[in-house]
């Protein structure tokens, strides 16, 4: 093969099964080794600890169903031999197993018609208890159902789906327990993942796509309950079924057909030969499939979130085409997974059918030679497929497991992701002094330096303005105080204690940070305020709204503070959103309040009203204002001027303006010149 042909072949293979990370920027190393697969499986199994009672009930009900299944072929033997062929009970050399002895003893001496009547009554009772027949597989409340192949269509069906190998009252009970068990496991994992995603470091959140997070929480978690239940309930029941049938064949047919046992178990290496080599390719296919699904969700979420920009720039067609392209890629990946799974199923089915034909020959020879009766044909086939079911289940279990390990890896990737919030330390009951920044450096993950050797002391009762041109590191410095970012070098001290040694949740309970970008819930104004302080009284909320200058527009709303807002608060103007965010920070009632560009979207009159209330806002607090507008800056007790990540100078506005060659003075003069007359 030429180099060109080899490269083309490699491209085709990569297109079909290769890894495609699409637009994921954090989780990019997606290959799963066999050792990692084993560890992921163990972690899925540990989830069963949160639903021990439900798991035990489901297992007990499945074992009960197995007992009913073992009766079926022997009842069929009685019908064929003793009713249809009218042979007396016990006429053949094949002994009935012990659990059939009471039934055989009860039927012994009856006429064929009486035997049939007794069995019919037993069947009627079984119909009510276990349905039409034991072994009836059902994935929905009313039987088998087909669902879409893609994860977004099938996710809820997986979470709320269950199965029972019996019907009737027994099957309904087993199904109900199965649904509850699956939902409990999925909810446990969904909650853990969601909690973890809310605590990711700020630097990671800046790179994390919202659509990908939604996909992992809603769709990836749907597969995990079955990653825990298949190796235990499904596989465990299959092994019990195979073992029971092995014992029964040995007990009843050891003298007449011993080769059937070994023939049945010959399926095991055949199925393994088909399925095990394909496990790696199945993991890769399903990882790629889910990456494509996440990319589709990302495209939709980002377009909807920026719909005003898309429409204003006429980008609707381009965005629709991007979404269509990613959606088609996702569907293609679904088809690849389906086709590969189908081919592997066909390979395993061919092996089973070939051995099944061999069994037919052995059994029919036994009947012709008189060693067996026609009723034994049904018994042996029932038990044979009960044994064959085990290696098939083991082989298909391992293959199907690969489709669940891809989402498991995606989930545990972020559950395990190291966060600055992980450390627990000394609880901080109250802040009485202030914050000290000592020789702090901060570098972004890509290597860019944001802060270099910054030292700054800030005390309660002060209003500190952090000032500087765009990209100077102002917001980065502010984010160090509540521990949103961790210094690359140096320390952040609160009341003299290193932030790294304090309980981060306790620290943040004393710090309110109002970001420059308005971020409001699509709930009422009241709910937005209660997000900051769930114990806030009506009076506290109204006072915060008054201080932030919100009451003029709140009074005009039909339901006042109970008026619901649109998505991200877009039923308000940008200035109103900014004021409401400030009010939310105020209602938190913390000792440290950080306002990041609090007046950037305010008109001069509203800005003046806000800062006329600055003394009341700052009373008893450390108020840190990150700003560049002169009207905001000059009211501060002290100004810390940053340039290119370096703290250049500190002082009051008047002190800094007296420095002829001062960096702050040049900054103010440049602003004044740009503002014009």
Buried (B, 14 or more C-beta within 10 A) or exposed (E): EEEEEEEEEEEEEEEBBEBBBBBBEBBEEBEBEEEBBEBBBEBBBEBBEBBEEBBEBBBEBBEBBBEBBBBBBBBBBBBBBBBEEEBEBEEBEBBBBEEBEEBBEEBEEBEBEEBBEBBEEBEEEBEEBBBEBBBBEBBBBEEEEEBEBBBBEBBBBBBBBBBBBBBBEBBBBBBBBBBBBBBBBBBBBBEBBBEBBEBBBBBBBEEBBBBBBBBBBBBBBBBBBBBBBBBBBBBBBBBBBBEBBBEBBEEBBEEBBEEBBEBBBBBBEBBBEBBEEBBBBBBBBBBBBBBBBBBBBBBBBBBEBBBEEBEEEEBEEEBEEBBEEBBEBBBBBBEBBBEBBEEBBEBBEEBBEEBBEBBEEBBEEBBEEEBBBBBBBBBBBBBBBBBBBBBBBBBBBBBBBBBBBBBBBBBBBBEEBEBBBEBEBEEBEEBEBBBBBBEBBBBEEEEEBBBBEBEBBBEBEBBBBBBBBEBBBBBBBBBBBBBBBBBBEBBBBBBEBBBBEBBBEBBBBBBBBBBBEBEBBBBBBBBBBBBBBEEBEEEBBBBBBBBBBBBEBBEEBEEBBEBBBEEBBBBBEEBBBBBBBBBBBBBBBBBBBBBBBBBBBBEEEBBBBBBEBBEEBBEEBBBBBBBBBBEBBBBBBBBBBBBBBBBBBBBBBEBBBEEEEBBBBEBBEEBEEEEEE
